[in-house]
Amino acid sequence: MARMTVTSRRSRPSNRRARVVARWRRVFAWAMLPVMTATTFAAAVLPTQAAAQSLPTLGQSSASDLSPAMERKLGERVMREIRADPDYLSDLLLSDYVNALGSKLVSATRKVGLDASQSFEFFVVRDPAINAFSLPGGFIGINTGLIVTTRTESELASVVGHETGHVLQHHIARMLGQQSQNSWIALGGLLLGLLAGIGARSSDLGMGIAMGGQGLAVDRQLRFSRDAEREADRVGFQLLQAAGFDTYAMPTFFERLQRADSINEAGVPEYVRTHPLTTDRIADMLNRSRNAGYRQPEQSPEYVFVRARSLVLQQKSASDFATIVDAQRTAIRSQTAPSVAGAWYAVALAEFKQHRWEPAREALEKSRAAFGGTGPGTPSLAVLASDIARSSGHAQEALQVATQARAAFPLSQAADMAYADALVASQRIPEATKFLQAQVERYRGEPIWWRALAGAWAAGGKQARQHAALAEQYALQGQWMAAISQLKLARDAGDADFYEMSTIDARLHEFQRRYREDKEDEKDFNKQFG
């Protein structure tokens, strides 16, 4: 698959982006995958109960068209592209939270009789657009803009549940099963088009692609898309209810989006829509929620801090961070902040991003006081406290805070990373490298741990090991030439023993082979689609 990166919405599309979109338009002539933009996603709400019940239970019926193993392989390939993009947020606090939220929804499948034997991975993309999207193989992306726009955890869960429904029902596999062209190259082209749609950040792209098709083929795919959305809504609602979230959050959230975006459905025929009409589906969600009854959900204490963190991390400049500080302080003074603890946390993080350590520390203490309680509080509070201490030159304090956080939150990758960073800052390099080696074994698919290990090896003066670790990071991101270059640097560093040199040579041959295979895939794709 040709490389395609997702650029900031502030940047202009490159010539490469234009070529990718042009390829996608040609691919669309035989297959259409709905690209959920801010506008189209606002329409992704629950259908009527009668319509939902009339839909077939699709489930594993798609396995003959595209096996779960192939779905996963395709998803992993796309994820290599996404992880290499600067707008992919490898922030472990966000990753820990969205994966915990997603796991809660996936665990609820047992209660509603669905098969969730496949693995899931949830990740966050830096983008203020209100959006979420699913990929083959259980990968689900969530924009920072979506997290920031929600007001409760249940609202966020309603969107994640919808995307989880797409994955559970194998909608991508079923769509491919509708087509006569289902070769690997065709699948690669489809996913390349998906990346183009995600990357373009344009609410007009989906409609432009839809209008690019012709006749019955397009009509068939639009019908399939609407049916898939209805089924994903049905499954998402079931997961939301079974997981103990507030089902009223679904109509509440989408009604607010509809008002904010001033969606005007008049004059747009339903047969060119990829989603059923918004107003009808909102009404049906309300009916379902009334039938389901109401129970008070338990909201994770991390939600308000993750929401505040997303607000800050989707910014990219010092002036943006300063604006966040002013806006949040104003909201606190005027008593309009949805969460005082979250608002002070946003101030602390924005000050930290500007290297203003003391204002960051003061704001974090105010956030902790507003949150209440004793001890580490939440992973977000503890990790930021450790980061501020380490960055301001108090390595021992950072290590103490991170140690307490690891004990309090044993499943938190963010707490583990804070601990590793504090070990390096305290010059306890052997402990840091030993700990990080265990982490890369535990999280083999996460480039961030290889990058951290490379930093620890660099601090210890181990150049060959540093470059070898960076090579593994680049390989996970599909950047084969960068990985190969790092292995050559490792080979030439002069401080590797015989065993390490043998490992380096073996990985070098492996990465060169993978690079050639990717080039052949790209060549075949160019030959077929121009």
KAWO-V534793 format. One record per residue. PHI is phi as a letter, one per 40 degrees, with the letter a starting at -180 (NA if undefined). OMEGA is omega in radians with two decimals (none if undefined). D_LAST is the distance of its C-alpha to the last C-alpha in whole Angstrom. Layout:
# KAWO-V534793
PHI | OMEGA | D_LAST
PHI | OMEGA | D_LAST
This chain:
# KAWO-V534793
NA | 3.10 | 13
c | -3.12 | 12
c | 3.10 | 15
a | -3.12 | 16
b | -3.12 | 19
c | -3.09 | 21
c | 3.12 | 23
c | 3.12 | 27
c | 3.09 | 27
c | -3.09 | 29
c | 3.11 | 26
c | 3.13 | 23
c | 3.13 | 20
c | 3.05 | 18
d | 3.11 | 15
c | 3.11 | 13
c | -3.14 | 15
c | 3.13 | 13
c | 3.13 | 10
c | -3.14 | 11
c | 3.11 | 12
c | 3.08 | 10
c | -3.10 | 7
c | 3.13 | 11
c | 3.11 | 12
c | 3.12 | 9
c | -3.06 | 11
c | 3.13 | 14
d | 3.12 | 14
b | -3.13 | 15
a | 3.13 | 17
b | 3.06 | 19
b | -3.09 | 20
c | 3.04 | 23
b | -3.02 | 23
c | 3.07 | 26
b | -3.11 | 27
d | -3.10 | 31
c | -3.08 | 31
c | -3.13 | 30
c | 3.11 | 31
c | 3.12 | 35
c | -3.06 | 34
c | -3.09 | 34
b | -2.92 | 37
c | -3.14 | 40
c | 3.05 | 40
c | -3.11 | 43
c | -3.14 | 45
c | -3.14 | 45
c | -3.12 | 41
c | -3.10 | 40
c | 3.13 | 43
c | -3.13 | 41
c | 3.08 | 38
c | 3.00 | 38
c | -2.95 | 38
c | 3.03 | 34
f | -3.03 | 35
c | -3.11 | 34
c | -3.13 | 33
c | -3.03 | 30
d | -3.14 | 30
c | 3.14 | 29
c | 3.14 | 26
a | -3.05 | 25
c | 3.06 | 28
d | 3.12 | 29
c | 3.12 | 29
c | 3.06 | 25
d | -3.12 | 25
c | -3.13 | 27
c | 3.10 | 24
c | 3.13 | 21
c | 3.13 | 24
c | 3.12 | 25
c | 3.10 | 21
c | -3.12 | 20
c | 3.07 | 24
c | 3.11 | 23
c | -3.08 | 21
c | -3.12 | 23
c | 3.14 | 26
c | -3.09 | 25
c | -3.13 | 25
c | 3.13 | 28
c | 2.98 | 28
c | -3.09 | 29
c | 3.10 | 32
c | 3.12 | 34
c | -3.00 | 37
c | 3.08 | 39
c | 3.09 | 42
c | -3.13 | 39
c | 3.11 | 37
d | -3.06 | 41
c | -3.07 | 42
c | 3.09 | 39
c | 3.05 | 39
c | 3.11 | 42
c | 3.12 | 42
c | 3.13 | 39
c | 3.11 | 41
c | 3.11 | 44
c | -3.13 | 42
c | 3.12 | 40
c | -3.13 | 44
c | -3.14 | 45
c | -3.14 | 43
c | -3.10 | 46
c | -3.10 | 48
b | 3.03 | 46
g | 3.11 | 45
b | 3.14 | 41
c | 3.10 | 40
b | -3.09 | 38
c | 3.13 | 38
c | 3.12 | 35
c | 3.12 | 35
b | 3.00 | 34
a | -3.14 | 33
b | -3.11 | 33
a | -3.04 | 32
b | 3.12 | 32
b | 3.11 | 30
c | -3.12 | 31
a | -3.13 | 31
c | 3.11 | 33
c | -3.14 | 31
c | -2.93 | 33
a | 2.95 | 31
a | -3.09 | 30
a | 3.12 | 27
b | 3.11 | 27
b | 3.08 | 25
c | 3.01 | 25
g | 3.04 | 28
g | 3.10 | 30
c | -3.09 | 29
b | -3.13 | 30
c | -3.11 | 29
b | 3.11 | 32
c | 3.04 | 32
c | -3.14 | 35
c | 3.09 | 35
c | -3.12 | 36
c | -3.11 | 38
c | -3.06 | 40
c | 3.13 | 40
c | 3.13 | 42
b | 3.11 | 46
b | 3.09 | 47
c | 3.13 | 45
c | 3.08 | 45
c | 3.10 | 43
c | -3.14 | 40
c | -3.13 | 41
c | 3.12 | 40
c | 3.13 | 37
c | 3.09 | 36
c | 3.10 | 38
c | -3.14 | 35
c | 3.08 | 32
c | 3.07 | 34
c | 3.07 | 34
d | -3.10 | 31
c | -3.10 | 31
c | -3.11 | 34
c | 3.03 | 33
f | -3.06 | 29
c | 3.12 | 27
c | 3.13 | 24
c | 3.14 | 25
c | 3.14 | 26
c | 3.12 | 23
c | 3.10 | 21
c | 3.11 | 24
c | -2.99 | 24
b | 3.07 | 20
c | 3.12 | 20
c | -3.11 | 16
b | 3.10 | 18
c | 3.12 | 16
d | -3.11 | 16
c | 3.12 | 12
c | 3.10 | 13
c | 3.11 | 15
c | 3.11 | 14
c | 3.10 | 11
c | -3.12 | 14
c | 3.04 | 16
c | 3.08 | 14
c | 3.09 | 14
c | 3.11 | 18
c | 3.13 | 18
c | 3.14 | 16
c | 3.12 | 19
c | -3.05 | 22
c | -3.04 | 21
c | 3.12 | 21
f | -3.08 | 24
b | 3.10 | 24
c | 3.12 | 26
c | -3.04 | 24
c | -3.11 | 21
d | 3.13 | 22
c | 3.12 | 23
c | 3.09 | 20
c | -3.12 | 18
d | -3.13 | 21
c | -3.12 | 21
c | -3.14 | 17
c | -3.07 | 18
b | 2.87 | 20
f | -2.99 | 23
c | -3.13 | 25
c | 3.13 | 22
c | 3.14 | 22
d | -3.14 | 25
c | -3.12 | 25
c | 3.08 | 23
c | 3.10 | 26
c | 3.11 | 29
c | -3.12 | 28
c | -3.14 | 27
c | 3.11 | 30
c | 3.13 | 32
c | 3.12 | 30
c | 3.12 | 32
c | -3.12 | 35
c | 3.09 | 35
c | 3.07 | 34
c | -3.13 | 37
c | 3.13 | 40
c | 3.14 | 39
d | 3.11 | 39
c | 3.12 | 42
c | 3.13 | 44
c | -3.13 | 43
c | -3.13 | 44
c | -3.09 | 47
c | -3.13 | 48
c | 3.06 | 47
g | 3.09 | 50
c | 3.13 | 48
c | -3.11 | 49
c | 3.08 | 47
c | 3.13 | 48
c | -3.13 | 46
c | 3.12 | 43
c | 3.14 | 44
c | -3.09 | 46
c | -3.06 | 43
c | 3.02 | 40
c | 3.12 | 43
c | 3.09 | 43
c | -3.13 | 39
c | 3.12 | 40
c | -3.09 | 42
c | -3.10 | 41
c | -3.13 | 37
f | -3.12 | 39
c | 3.12 | 37
b | -3.07 | 38
c | -3.09 | 37
c | 3.05 | 38
g | 3.13 | 36
b | -3.09 | 33
c | -3.11 | 33
c | -3.06 | 33
c | 3.04 | 31
b | 3.11 | 28
c | 3.00 | 29
c | 3.13 | 28
b | 3.05 | 31
c | -3.06 | 34
d | -3.05 | 37
c | -3.04 | 38
c | 3.13 | 42
c | -3.05 | 42
c | 3.07 | 41
c | 3.12 | 43
c | -3.13 | 46
c | 3.06 | 45
c | 3.10 | 45
c | 3.11 | 48
c | 3.13 | 49
c | -3.13 | 48
c | 3.11 | 49
c | 3.12 | 53
c | -3.12 | 53
c | -3.08 | 52
g | -3.10 | 55
b | 2.96 | 55
a | -3.08 | 55
c | -3.14 | 55
c | 3.04 | 52
c | -3.12 | 53
c | 3.11 | 50
c | 3.10 | 49
c | 3.14 | 51
c | -3.00 | 48
d | -3.06 | 46
c | -3.13 | 48
c | 3.07 | 47
c | 3.09 | 43
c | 3.12 | 43
c | 3.14 | 45
c | 3.11 | 43
c | 3.12 | 39
d | -3.11 | 41
c | -3.02 | 41
c | 3.07 | 38
c | 3.03 | 36
c | -3.04 | 37
b | -3.08 | 36
b | 3.13 | 39
c | 3.12 | 42
c | 3.07 | 43
c | 3.14 | 41
c | 3.11 | 44
c | 3.10 | 47
c | 3.10 | 46
c | -3.14 | 46
d | -3.11 | 49
c | -3.09 | 51
c | -3.11 | 49
c | 3.07 | 50
c | 3.10 | 54
c | 3.12 | 54
c | 3.12 | 53
c | -3.12 | 56
c | -3.10 | 59
c | 3.13 | 58
f | 3.10 | 58
b | -3.14 | 55
c | 3.11 | 52
d | 3.11 | 51
a | 3.13 | 52
c | 3.12 | 55
c | 3.13 | 54
c | -3.14 | 50
c | 3.11 | 51
c | 3.09 | 53
c | 3.10 | 50
c | 3.08 | 47
c | -3.11 | 50
c | -3.11 | 50
c | 3.12 | 47
c | 3.07 | 46
c | 3.09 | 49
d | 3.14 | 48
c | 3.09 | 44
c | -3.14 | 46
g | 3.08 | 48
b | -2.93 | 52
c | -3.08 | 53
c | 3.04 | 56
d | 3.11 | 55
c | -3.13 | 53
c | -3.13 | 55
c | -3.14 | 58
c | 3.14 | 55
c | 3.09 | 54
c | 3.09 | 58
c | 3.08 | 58
c | 3.13 | 55
c | -3.14 | 57
c | 3.12 | 60
c | 3.13 | 59
c | -3.14 | 57
g | 3.12 | 60
g | -3.13 | 61
b | 3.11 | 62
g | -3.08 | 60
c | 3.14 | 56
g | 3.07 | 55
b | 3.08 | 52
d | -3.12 | 49
c | 3.12 | 48
c | -3.07 | 51
c | -3.10 | 52
c | 3.12 | 49
c | 3.09 | 49
c | 3.11 | 53
c | -3.14 | 52
c | 3.13 | 49
c | 3.13 | 51
c | -3.12 | 54
c | -3.09 | 52
c | -3.14 | 50
c | 3.04 | 54
g | 3.13 | 55
b | -3.03 | 57
c | -3.11 | 55
c | 3.06 | 58
c | 3.12 | 58
c | -3.13 | 54
c | 3.12 | 55
c | -3.14 | 58
c | -3.12 | 56
c | 3.10 | 53
c | 3.10 | 55
c | 3.14 | 57
c | 3.12 | 53
c | 3.13 | 52
c | -3.10 | 55
c | -3.06 | 55
b | -3.02 | 51
c | -3.14 | 51
c | -3.06 | 47
c | 3.02 | 46
c | -3.13 | 43
c | 3.10 | 44
c | 3.09 | 48
c | -3.14 | 47
c | 3.09 | 45
c | 3.10 | 47
c | 3.12 | 50
c | 3.12 | 48
c | 3.14 | 47
c | 3.07 | 51
c | 3.12 | 52
c | 3.13 | 50
c | 3.12 | 51
c | -3.14 | 55
g | 3.07 | 54
c | -2.98 | 54
c | 3.14 | 51
d | 3.10 | 52
c | -3.11 | 53
c | -3.11 | 49
c | 3.10 | 47
c | 3.13 | 49
c | -3.10 | 48
c | 3.06 | 45
c | 3.08 | 44
c | -3.11 | 45
c | 3.13 | 43
c | 3.03 | 40
c | -3.12 | 41
c | -3.10 | 41
b | -3.03 | 38
c | -3.09 | 36
c | -3.06 | 33
b | -3.12 | 34
d | -3.03 | 33
c | -3.13 | 35
c | 3.06 | 38
c | 3.10 | 37
c | 3.11 | 37
c | 3.11 | 40
c | 3.09 | 41
c | 3.11 | 40
c | 3.12 | 42
c | 3.09 | 45
c | 3.11 | 45
c | 3.11 | 44
c | 3.12 | 47
c | 3.10 | 49
g | -3.14 | 48
c | -3.00 | 46
c | -3.12 | 43
c | 3.14 | 41
c | 3.09 | 42
d | -3.11 | 40
c | 3.12 | 37
c | 3.11 | 37
c | 3.08 | 37
c | 3.10 | 34
c | 3.12 | 32
c | 3.09 | 32
c | -3.12 | 32
c | 3.13 | 28
c | 3.12 | 27
c | 3.12 | 28
c | 3.14 | 26
g | -3.14 | 23
c | -2.96 | 23
c | 3.14 | 24
c | 3.08 | 24
c | 3.12 | 27
c | 3.13 | 28
c | 3.12 | 29
c | 3.13 | 30
c | 3.12 | 33
c | 3.07 | 34
c | 3.05 | 34
c | 3.10 | 36
c | -3.14 | 38
c | -3.09 | 39
c | -3.06 | 40
c | 3.08 | 42
g | -3.14 | 45
b | 3.10 | 47
b | 3.09 | 45
c | -3.06 | 47
c | -3.13 | 47
c | 3.14 | 45
c | 3.11 | 43
c | 3.11 | 42
c | 3.12 | 41
c | 3.13 | 39
c | 3.14 | 37
c | 3.14 | 36
c | 3.14 | 35
c | 3.11 | 33
c | 3.10 | 31
c | 3.13 | 31
c | -3.12 | 29
c | 3.08 | 27
c | 3.10 | 26
c | 3.14 | 25
c | 3.12 | 23
c | 3.12 | 21
c | 3.12 | 20
c | 3.12 | 19
c | 3.11 | 17
c | 3.10 | 15
c | 3.09 | 14
d | -3.13 | 13
c | 3.12 | 11
c | 3.12 | 10
c | 3.14 | 10
c | 3.13 | 8
c | 3.14 | 5
c | -3.07 | 6
c | -3.02 | 6
b | 3.06 | 4
g | none | 0
